[in-house]
């Protein structure tokens, strides 16, 4: 009789035990991986120095050419999400169809462009309108190590953009603080 009760209890407890033992579901295979600009620079590579004497010239020279700047081959065909600033290229009214993504505000416009491995050329399937064109944004898409040259700068990477979202500095700061604790 005791054995029968234990067996019934075990059978009734199975669904609960299954839920308790289950791990968090894995991320979908196509989920974008958050990356930083450091992830786009090969280990050990140091960019050449910028000529400070010509830093504010009308058309300052790039610090490194596209041929001298290595990329991280492992980034090819990766679905990623990267934060940065957008430099408009193909503008449709108040919307962007293609743009350069750079790690800091003013790059390519007010100062010499970053090295090509710190510039991403992004093509969107449809034009996007930005609430704050001067603010930082997250861009999600599939990265390619195919280089691209534009009138503003050379890009070491190309991305087929999928989504552009405003970067939330408060949320980022809170996440950073939680990670450090």
Rosetta constraint file for C-alpha pairs under 8 A:
AtomPair CA 1 CA 5 HARMONIC 6.40 0.50
AtomPair CA 2 CA 6 HARMONIC 6.23 0.50
AtomPair CA 3 CA 7 HARMONIC 6.15 0.50
AtomPair CA 4 CA 8 HARMONIC 6.25 0.50
AtomPair CA 5 CA 9 HARMONIC 6.07 0.50
AtomPair CA 6 CA 10 HARMONIC 6.04 0.50
AtomPair CA 7 CA 11 HARMONIC 6.17 0.50
AtomPair CA 8 CA 12 HARMONIC 6.13 0.50
AtomPair CA 9 CA 13 HARMONIC 5.98 0.50
AtomPair CA 10 CA 14 HARMONIC 6.10 0.50
AtomPair CA 13 CA 17 HARMONIC 6.07 0.50
AtomPair CA 14 CA 18 HARMONIC 5.98 0.50
AtomPair CA 15 CA 19 HARMONIC 6.33 0.50
AtomPair CA 16 CA 20 HARMONIC 6.22 0.50
AtomPair CA 17 CA 21 HARMONIC 5.92 0.50
AtomPair CA 18 CA 22 HARMONIC 6.00 0.50
AtomPair CA 27 CA 31 HARMONIC 6.35 0.50
AtomPair CA 30 CA 79 HARMONIC 7.05 0.50
AtomPair CA 31 CA 79 HARMONIC 7.12 0.50
AtomPair CA 32 CA 79 HARMONIC 4.89 0.50
AtomPair CA 32 CA 80 HARMONIC 4.47 0.50
AtomPair CA 32 CA 81 HARMONIC 5.83 0.50
AtomPair CA 32 CA 140 HARMONIC 6.92 0.50
AtomPair CA 32 CA 141 HARMONIC 7.54 0.50
AtomPair CA 33 CA 79 HARMONIC 6.48 0.50
AtomPair CA 33 CA 80 HARMONIC 4.60 0.50
AtomPair CA 33 CA 81 HARMONIC 5.89 0.50
AtomPair CA 34 CA 80 HARMONIC 5.76 0.50
AtomPair CA 34 CA 81 HARMONIC 4.72 0.50
AtomPair CA 34 CA 82 HARMONIC 6.11 0.50
AtomPair CA 35 CA 39 HARMONIC 6.26 0.50
AtomPair CA 35 CA 80 HARMONIC 6.57 0.50
AtomPair CA 35 CA 81 HARMONIC 6.15 0.50
AtomPair CA 35 CA 82 HARMONIC 5.47 0.50
AtomPair CA 36 CA 40 HARMONIC 7.42 0.50
AtomPair CA 36 CA 82 HARMONIC 6.10 0.50
AtomPair CA 36 CA 83 HARMONIC 7.12 0.50
AtomPair CA 37 CA 41 HARMONIC 7.24 0.50
AtomPair CA 37 CA 82 HARMONIC 7.63 0.50
AtomPair CA 37 CA 103 HARMONIC 6.67 0.50
AtomPair CA 37 CA 118 HARMONIC 6.60 0.50
AtomPair CA 39 CA 72 HARMONIC 7.75 0.50
AtomPair CA 40 CA 71 HARMONIC 6.42 0.50
AtomPair CA 40 CA 72 HARMONIC 5.79 0.50
AtomPair CA 40 CA 75 HARMONIC 7.55 0.50
AtomPair CA 40 CA 117 HARMONIC 6.17 0.50
AtomPair CA 40 CA 118 HARMONIC 6.80 0.50
AtomPair CA 41 CA 45 HARMONIC 6.85 0.50
AtomPair CA 41 CA 70 HARMONIC 7.52 0.50
AtomPair CA 41 CA 71 HARMONIC 6.18 0.50
AtomPair CA 41 CA 72 HARMONIC 6.31 0.50
AtomPair CA 41 CA 117 HARMONIC 6.27 0.50
AtomPair CA 41 CA 118 HARMONIC 7.49 0.50
AtomPair CA 42 CA 70 HARMONIC 6.84 0.50
AtomPair CA 42 CA 71 HARMONIC 6.18 0.50
AtomPair CA 42 CA 72 HARMONIC 5.43 0.50
AtomPair CA 45 CA 70 HARMONIC 7.95 0.50
AtomPair CA 47 CA 63 HARMONIC 7.61 0.50
AtomPair CA 47 CA 64 HARMONIC 7.12 0.50
AtomPair CA 47 CA 69 HARMONIC 7.94 0.50
AtomPair CA 47 CA 115 HARMONIC 6.96 0.50
AtomPair CA 48 CA 63 HARMONIC 6.08 0.50
AtomPair CA 48 CA 64 HARMONIC 6.38 0.50
AtomPair CA 49 CA 63 HARMONIC 6.52 0.50
AtomPair CA 50 CA 55 HARMONIC 7.49 0.50
AtomPair CA 50 CA 62 HARMONIC 7.83 0.50
AtomPair CA 50 CA 63 HARMONIC 5.20 0.50
AtomPair CA 51 CA 55 HARMONIC 6.40 0.50
AtomPair CA 51 CA 63 HARMONIC 7.61 0.50
AtomPair CA 54 CA 60 HARMONIC 6.22 0.50
AtomPair CA 55 CA 60 HARMONIC 6.13 0.50
AtomPair CA 55 CA 111 HARMONIC 6.47 0.50
AtomPair CA 55 CA 112 HARMONIC 6.64 0.50
AtomPair CA 56 CA 60 HARMONIC 6.76 0.50
AtomPair CA 56 CA 110 HARMONIC 7.54 0.50
AtomPair CA 56 CA 111 HARMONIC 6.36 0.50
AtomPair CA 56 CA 112 HARMONIC 7.99 0.50
AtomPair CA 59 CA 112 HARMONIC 7.73 0.50
AtomPair CA 60 CA 111 HARMONIC 7.10 0.50
AtomPair CA 60 CA 112 HARMONIC 5.30 0.50
AtomPair CA 61 CA 112 HARMONIC 6.22 0.50
AtomPair CA 61 CA 113 HARMONIC 7.97 0.50
AtomPair CA 62 CA 112 HARMONIC 5.55 0.50
AtomPair CA 62 CA 113 HARMONIC 5.60 0.50
AtomPair CA 62 CA 114 HARMONIC 7.04 0.50
AtomPair CA 62 CA 115 HARMONIC 7.10 0.50
AtomPair CA 62 CA 153 HARMONIC 7.85 0.50
AtomPair CA 63 CA 112 HARMONIC 7.25 0.50
AtomPair CA 63 CA 113 HARMONIC 7.37 0.50
AtomPair CA 63 CA 114 HARMONIC 6.95 0.50
AtomPair CA 63 CA 115 HARMONIC 6.21 0.50
AtomPair CA 64 CA 68 HARMONIC 6.32 0.50
AtomPair CA 64 CA 69 HARMONIC 6.56 0.50
AtomPair CA 64 CA 115 HARMONIC 5.40 0.50
AtomPair CA 64 CA 116 HARMONIC 7.27 0.50
AtomPair CA 65 CA 69 HARMONIC 6.43 0.50
AtomPair CA 65 CA 115 HARMONIC 7.28 0.50
AtomPair CA 65 CA 116 HARMONIC 7.16 0.50
AtomPair CA 65 CA 154 HARMONIC 7.71 0.50
AtomPair CA 66 CA 115 HARMONIC 7.70 0.50
AtomPair CA 66 CA 116 HARMONIC 5.71 0.50
AtomPair CA 66 CA 147 HARMONIC 7.67 0.50
AtomPair CA 66 CA 154 HARMONIC 6.28 0.50
AtomPair CA 66 CA 155 HARMONIC 7.39 0.50
AtomPair CA 66 CA 156 HARMONIC 6.69 0.50
AtomPair CA 69 CA 115 HARMONIC 6.89 0.50
AtomPair CA 69 CA 116 HARMONIC 6.36 0.50
AtomPair CA 69 CA 117 HARMONIC 6.37 0.50
AtomPair CA 69 CA 156 HARMONIC 7.62 0.50
AtomPair CA 70 CA 117 HARMONIC 6.73 0.50
AtomPair CA 70 CA 156 HARMONIC 7.86 0.50
AtomPair CA 71 CA 117 HARMONIC 5.66 0.50
AtomPair CA 71 CA 145 HARMONIC 6.83 0.50
AtomPair CA 71 CA 156 HARMONIC 6.52 0.50
AtomPair CA 71 CA 157 HARMONIC 7.73 0.50
AtomPair CA 72 CA 76 HARMONIC 7.86 0.50
AtomPair CA 72 CA 145 HARMONIC 7.53 0.50
AtomPair CA 73 CA 145 HARMONIC 6.49 0.50
AtomPair CA 74 CA 78 HARMONIC 7.83 0.50
AtomPair CA 75 CA 143 HARMONIC 6.36 0.50
AtomPair CA 75 CA 144 HARMONIC 6.70 0.50
AtomPair CA 75 CA 145 HARMONIC 6.80 0.50
AtomPair CA 76 CA 143 HARMONIC 5.75 0.50
AtomPair CA 76 CA 144 HARMONIC 4.45 0.50
AtomPair CA 76 CA 145 HARMONIC 5.22 0.50
AtomPair CA 77 CA 142 HARMONIC 5.80 0.50
AtomPair CA 77 CA 143 HARMONIC 5.38 0.50
AtomPair CA 77 CA 144 HARMONIC 5.45 0.50
AtomPair CA 78 CA 142 HARMONIC 5.45 0.50
AtomPair CA 78 CA 143 HARMONIC 5.38 0.50
AtomPair CA 78 CA 144 HARMONIC 7.43 0.50
AtomPair CA 79 CA 140 HARMONIC 7.29 0.50
AtomPair CA 79 CA 141 HARMONIC 5.45 0.50
AtomPair CA 79 CA 142 HARMONIC 4.26 0.50
AtomPair CA 79 CA 143 HARMONIC 6.21 0.50
AtomPair CA 80 CA 140 HARMONIC 5.66 0.50
AtomPair CA 80 CA 141 HARMONIC 5.73 0.50
AtomPair CA 80 CA 142 HARMONIC 6.23 0.50
AtomPair CA 80 CA 143 HARMONIC 6.82 0.50
AtomPair CA 81 CA 138 HARMONIC 6.28 0.50
AtomPair CA 81 CA 139 HARMONIC 5.47 0.50
AtomPair CA 81 CA 140 HARMONIC 4.21 0.50
AtomPair CA 81 CA 141 HARMONIC 6.63 0.50
AtomPair CA 82 CA 138 HARMONIC 5.43 0.50
AtomPair CA 82 CA 139 HARMONIC 5.46 0.50
AtomPair CA 82 CA 140 HARMONIC 6.57 0.50
AtomPair CA 83 CA 103 HARMONIC 7.55 0.50
AtomPair CA 83 CA 136 HARMONIC 6.78 0.50
AtomPair CA 83 CA 137 HARMONIC 5.49 0.50
AtomPair CA 83 CA 138 HARMONIC 4.27 0.50
AtomPair CA 83 CA 139 HARMONIC 6.37 0.50
AtomPair CA 83 CA 167 HARMONIC 6.96 0.50
AtomPair CA 84 CA 101 HARMONIC 6.05 0.50
AtomPair CA 84 CA 102 HARMONIC 5.55 0.50
AtomPair CA 84 CA 103 HARMONIC 4.89 0.50
AtomPair CA 84 CA 104 HARMONIC 6.62 0.50
AtomPair CA 84 CA 136 HARMONIC 5.27 0.50
AtomPair CA 84 CA 137 HARMONIC 5.53 0.50
AtomPair CA 84 CA 138 HARMONIC 6.51 0.50
AtomPair CA 84 CA 139 HARMONIC 7.86 0.50
AtomPair CA 85 CA 101 HARMONIC 5.53 0.50
AtomPair CA 85 CA 102 HARMONIC 5.27 0.50
AtomPair CA 85 CA 103 HARMONIC 6.17 0.50
AtomPair CA 85 CA 104 HARMONIC 6.14 0.50
AtomPair CA 85 CA 105 HARMONIC 5.91 0.50
AtomPair CA 85 CA 134 HARMONIC 7.31 0.50
AtomPair CA 85 CA 135 HARMONIC 6.67 0.50
AtomPair CA 85 CA 136 HARMONIC 4.87 0.50
AtomPair CA 85 CA 137 HARMONIC 6.17 0.50
AtomPair CA 86 CA 99 HARMONIC 6.19 0.50
AtomPair CA 86 CA 100 HARMONIC 5.68 0.50
AtomPair CA 86 CA 101 HARMONIC 4.72 0.50
AtomPair CA 86 CA 102 HARMONIC 6.47 0.50
AtomPair CA 86 CA 133 HARMONIC 7.40 0.50
AtomPair CA 86 CA 134 HARMONIC 7.60 0.50
AtomPair CA 86 CA 136 HARMONIC 7.52 0.50
AtomPair CA 86 CA 137 HARMONIC 7.55 0.50
AtomPair CA 87 CA 99 HARMONIC 5.38 0.50
AtomPair CA 87 CA 100 HARMONIC 4.94 0.50
AtomPair CA 87 CA 101 HARMONIC 6.26 0.50
AtomPair CA 87 CA 102 HARMONIC 7.55 0.50
AtomPair CA 87 CA 108 HARMONIC 7.58 0.50
AtomPair CA 87 CA 109 HARMONIC 7.89 0.50
AtomPair CA 88 CA 96 HARMONIC 6.52 0.50
AtomPair CA 88 CA 98 HARMONIC 6.75 0.50
AtomPair CA 88 CA 99 HARMONIC 4.55 0.50
AtomPair CA 88 CA 100 HARMONIC 6.58 0.50
AtomPair CA 89 CA 96 HARMONIC 7.43 0.50
AtomPair CA 89 CA 97 HARMONIC 7.72 0.50
AtomPair CA 89 CA 98 HARMONIC 5.57 0.50
AtomPair CA 89 CA 99 HARMONIC 4.79 0.50
AtomPair CA 89 CA 100 HARMONIC 7.12 0.50
AtomPair CA 90 CA 96 HARMONIC 5.89 0.50
AtomPair CA 90 CA 97 HARMONIC 5.32 0.50
AtomPair CA 90 CA 98 HARMONIC 4.99 0.50
AtomPair CA 90 CA 99 HARMONIC 6.65 0.50
AtomPair CA 91 CA 95 HARMONIC 5.70 0.50
AtomPair CA 91 CA 96 HARMONIC 4.64 0.50
AtomPair CA 91 CA 97 HARMONIC 6.11 0.50
AtomPair CA 91 CA 98 HARMONIC 7.41 0.50
AtomPair CA 92 CA 96 HARMONIC 6.03 0.50
AtomPair CA 92 CA 97 HARMONIC 7.03 0.50
AtomPair CA 92 CA 127 HARMONIC 7.12 0.50
AtomPair CA 94 CA 129 HARMONIC 6.25 0.50
AtomPair CA 95 CA 127 HARMONIC 5.50 0.50
AtomPair CA 95 CA 128 HARMONIC 5.06 0.50
AtomPair CA 95 CA 129 HARMONIC 4.34 0.50
AtomPair CA 95 CA 130 HARMONIC 7.06 0.50
AtomPair CA 96 CA 127 HARMONIC 5.02 0.50
AtomPair CA 96 CA 128 HARMONIC 5.24 0.50
AtomPair CA 96 CA 129 HARMONIC 6.41 0.50
AtomPair CA 97 CA 123 HARMONIC 6.26 0.50
AtomPair CA 97 CA 124 HARMONIC 5.42 0.50
AtomPair CA 97 CA 125 HARMONIC 7.43 0.50
AtomPair CA 97 CA 126 HARMONIC 6.19 0.50
AtomPair CA 97 CA 127 HARMONIC 4.28 0.50
AtomPair CA 97 CA 128 HARMONIC 6.51 0.50
AtomPair CA 98 CA 121 HARMONIC 7.44 0.50
AtomPair CA 98 CA 122 HARMONIC 5.52 0.50
AtomPair CA 98 CA 123 HARMONIC 4.50 0.50
AtomPair CA 98 CA 124 HARMONIC 6.01 0.50
AtomPair CA 98 CA 127 HARMONIC 7.87 0.50
AtomPair CA 99 CA 121 HARMONIC 6.05 0.50
AtomPair CA 99 CA 122 HARMONIC 5.40 0.50
AtomPair CA 99 CA 123 HARMONIC 6.83 0.50
AtomPair CA 100 CA 119 HARMONIC 6.54 0.50
AtomPair CA 100 CA 120 HARMONIC 5.54 0.50
AtomPair CA 100 CA 121 HARMONIC 4.59 0.50
AtomPair CA 100 CA 122 HARMONIC 5.96 0.50
AtomPair CA 100 CA 155 HARMONIC 7.74 0.50
AtomPair CA 101 CA 119 HARMONIC 5.78 0.50
AtomPair CA 101 CA 120 HARMONIC 5.01 0.50
AtomPair CA 101 CA 121 HARMONIC 6.37 0.50
AtomPair CA 101 CA 122 HARMONIC 7.03 0.50
AtomPair CA 102 CA 107 HARMONIC 6.53 0.50
AtomPair CA 102 CA 114 HARMONIC 7.60 0.50
AtomPair CA 102 CA 118 HARMONIC 6.37 0.50
AtomPair CA 102 CA 119 HARMONIC 5.16 0.50
AtomPair CA 102 CA 120 HARMONIC 6.76 0.50
AtomPair CA 103 CA 107 HARMONIC 7.78 0.50
AtomPair CA 103 CA 118 HARMONIC 6.88 0.50
AtomPair CA 103 CA 119 HARMONIC 7.70 0.50
AtomPair CA 105 CA 134 HARMONIC 7.77 0.50
AtomPair CA 106 CA 110 HARMONIC 5.20 0.50
AtomPair CA 106 CA 111 HARMONIC 6.52 0.50
AtomPair CA 107 CA 111 HARMONIC 5.58 0.50
AtomPair CA 107 CA 112 HARMONIC 6.57 0.50
AtomPair CA 107 CA 113 HARMONIC 5.36 0.50
AtomPair CA 107 CA 114 HARMONIC 6.74 0.50
AtomPair CA 108 CA 112 HARMONIC 5.63 0.50
AtomPair CA 108 CA 113 HARMONIC 4.27 0.50
AtomPair CA 108 CA 114 HARMONIC 7.37 0.50
AtomPair CA 108 CA 152 HARMONIC 5.88 0.50
AtomPair CA 108 CA 153 HARMONIC 6.40 0.50
AtomPair CA 109 CA 113 HARMONIC 7.73 0.50
AtomPair CA 109 CA 152 HARMONIC 7.44 0.50
AtomPair CA 113 CA 152 HARMONIC 7.80 0.50
AtomPair CA 113 CA 153 HARMONIC 6.07 0.50
AtomPair CA 114 CA 118 HARMONIC 5.83 0.50
AtomPair CA 114 CA 119 HARMONIC 6.71 0.50
AtomPair CA 115 CA 119 HARMONIC 6.95 0.50
AtomPair CA 115 CA 154 HARMONIC 7.99 0.50
AtomPair CA 116 CA 120 HARMONIC 7.85 0.50
AtomPair CA 116 CA 153 HARMONIC 7.61 0.50
AtomPair CA 116 CA 154 HARMONIC 5.41 0.50
AtomPair CA 116 CA 155 HARMONIC 4.56 0.50
AtomPair CA 116 CA 156 HARMONIC 4.54 0.50
AtomPair CA 116 CA 157 HARMONIC 7.69 0.50
AtomPair CA 117 CA 155 HARMONIC 6.60 0.50
AtomPair CA 117 CA 156 HARMONIC 4.63 0.50
AtomPair CA 117 CA 157 HARMONIC 6.71 0.50
AtomPair CA 118 CA 155 HARMONIC 7.41 0.50
AtomPair CA 118 CA 156 HARMONIC 7.20 0.50
AtomPair CA 119 CA 153 HARMONIC 7.83 0.50
AtomPair CA 119 CA 154 HARMONIC 7.17 0.50
AtomPair CA 119 CA 155 HARMONIC 4.71 0.50
AtomPair CA 119 CA 156 HARMONIC 6.20 0.50
AtomPair CA 119 CA 157 HARMONIC 6.71 0.50
AtomPair CA 120 CA 155 HARMONIC 5.30 0.50
AtomPair CA 120 CA 156 HARMONIC 6.50 0.50
AtomPair CA 120 CA 157 HARMONIC 4.81 0.50
AtomPair CA 120 CA 158 HARMONIC 5.43 0.50
AtomPair CA 120 CA 159 HARMONIC 6.74 0.50
AtomPair CA 121 CA 148 HARMONIC 6.81 0.50
AtomPair CA 121 CA 155 HARMONIC 5.82 0.50
AtomPair CA 121 CA 157 HARMONIC 6.25 0.50
AtomPair CA 121 CA 158 HARMONIC 4.65 0.50
AtomPair CA 121 CA 159 HARMONIC 6.13 0.50
AtomPair CA 122 CA 158 HARMONIC 5.84 0.50
AtomPair CA 122 CA 159 HARMONIC 4.73 0.50
AtomPair CA 122 CA 160 HARMONIC 5.99 0.50
AtomPair CA 122 CA 161 HARMONIC 5.84 0.50
AtomPair CA 123 CA 158 HARMONIC 7.88 0.50
AtomPair CA 123 CA 159 HARMONIC 6.41 0.50
AtomPair CA 123 CA 160 HARMONIC 5.31 0.50
AtomPair CA 123 CA 161 HARMONIC 5.61 0.50
AtomPair CA 124 CA 128 HARMONIC 7.67 0.50
AtomPair CA 124 CA 160 HARMONIC 6.23 0.50
AtomPair CA 124 CA 161 HARMONIC 4.72 0.50
AtomPair CA 124 CA 162 HARMONIC 6.37 0.50
AtomPair CA 125 CA 160 HARMONIC 7.73 0.50
AtomPair CA 125 CA 161 HARMONIC 7.06 0.50
AtomPair CA 125 CA 162 HARMONIC 7.17 0.50
AtomPair CA 128 CA 164 HARMONIC 7.63 0.50
AtomPair CA 131 CA 166 HARMONIC 7.94 0.50
AtomPair CA 132 CA 166 HARMONIC 7.77 0.50
AtomPair CA 135 CA 166 HARMONIC 7.34 0.50
AtomPair CA 135 CA 167 HARMONIC 7.56 0.50
AtomPair CA 136 CA 166 HARMONIC 6.38 0.50
AtomPair CA 136 CA 167 HARMONIC 5.28 0.50
AtomPair CA 137 CA 164 HARMONIC 6.55 0.50
AtomPair CA 137 CA 165 HARMONIC 5.45 0.50
AtomPair CA 137 CA 166 HARMONIC 4.43 0.50
AtomPair CA 137 CA 167 HARMONIC 4.43 0.50
AtomPair CA 138 CA 163 HARMONIC 7.99 0.50
AtomPair CA 138 CA 164 HARMONIC 5.76 0.50
AtomPair CA 138 CA 165 HARMONIC 5.11 0.50
AtomPair CA 138 CA 166 HARMONIC 6.19 0.50
AtomPair CA 138 CA 167 HARMONIC 5.62 0.50
AtomPair CA 139 CA 161 HARMONIC 6.81 0.50
AtomPair CA 139 CA 162 HARMONIC 7.51 0.50
AtomPair CA 139 CA 163 HARMONIC 5.75 0.50
AtomPair CA 139 CA 164 HARMONIC 4.63 0.50
AtomPair CA 139 CA 165 HARMONIC 6.51 0.50
AtomPair CA 140 CA 161 HARMONIC 5.93 0.50
AtomPair CA 140 CA 162 HARMONIC 5.61 0.50
AtomPair CA 140 CA 163 HARMONIC 5.12 0.50
AtomPair CA 140 CA 164 HARMONIC 6.54 0.50
AtomPair CA 141 CA 159 HARMONIC 6.01 0.50
AtomPair CA 141 CA 160 HARMONIC 5.39 0.50
AtomPair CA 141 CA 161 HARMONIC 4.30 0.50
AtomPair CA 141 CA 162 HARMONIC 4.94 0.50
AtomPair CA 141 CA 163 HARMONIC 6.90 0.50
AtomPair CA 142 CA 159 HARMONIC 5.42 0.50
AtomPair CA 142 CA 160 HARMONIC 5.28 0.50
AtomPair CA 142 CA 161 HARMONIC 6.70 0.50
AtomPair CA 142 CA 162 HARMONIC 7.99 0.50
AtomPair CA 143 CA 157 HARMONIC 6.88 0.50
AtomPair CA 143 CA 158 HARMONIC 5.93 0.50
AtomPair CA 143 CA 159 HARMONIC 4.42 0.50
AtomPair CA 143 CA 160 HARMONIC 6.66 0.50
AtomPair CA 144 CA 157 HARMONIC 5.66 0.50
AtomPair CA 144 CA 158 HARMONIC 5.07 0.50
AtomPair CA 144 CA 159 HARMONIC 5.88 0.50
AtomPair CA 145 CA 156 HARMONIC 6.47 0.50
AtomPair CA 145 CA 157 HARMONIC 4.72 0.50
AtomPair CA 145 CA 158 HARMONIC 6.36 0.50
AtomPair CA 146 CA 156 HARMONIC 6.67 0.50
AtomPair CA 146 CA 157 HARMONIC 5.54 0.50
AtomPair CA 146 CA 158 HARMONIC 5.81 0.50
AtomPair CA 147 CA 154 HARMONIC 7.43 0.50
AtomPair CA 147 CA 155 HARMONIC 5.57 0.50
AtomPair CA 147 CA 156 HARMONIC 4.45 0.50
AtomPair CA 147 CA 157 HARMONIC 5.32 0.50
AtomPair CA 147 CA 158 HARMONIC 6.48 0.50
AtomPair CA 148 CA 154 HARMONIC 5.87 0.50
AtomPair CA 148 CA 155 HARMONIC 5.08 0.50
AtomPair CA 148 CA 156 HARMONIC 6.55 0.50
AtomPair CA 148 CA 157 HARMONIC 7.15 0.50
AtomPair CA 148 CA 158 HARMONIC 6.93 0.50
AtomPair CA 149 CA 153 HARMONIC 6.31 0.50
AtomPair CA 149 CA 154 HARMONIC 4.33 0.50
AtomPair CA 149 CA 155 HARMONIC 6.11 0.50
AtomPair CA 150 CA 154 HARMONIC 5.92 0.50
AtomPair CA 150 CA 155 HARMONIC 7.83 0.50
AtomPair CA 168 CA 172 HARMONIC 6.20 0.50
AtomPair CA 169 CA 173 HARMONIC 6.01 0.50
AtomPair CA 170 CA 174 HARMONIC 6.21 0.50
AtomPair CA 171 CA 175 HARMONIC 6.18 0.50
AtomPair CA 172 CA 176 HARMONIC 6.12 0.50
AtomPair CA 173 CA 177 HARMONIC 6.20 0.50
AtomPair CA 174 CA 178 HARMONIC 6.25 0.50
AtomPair CA 175 CA 179 HARMONIC 6.17 0.50
AtomPair CA 176 CA 180 HARMONIC 6.29 0.50
AtomPair CA 177 CA 181 HARMONIC 6.46 0.50
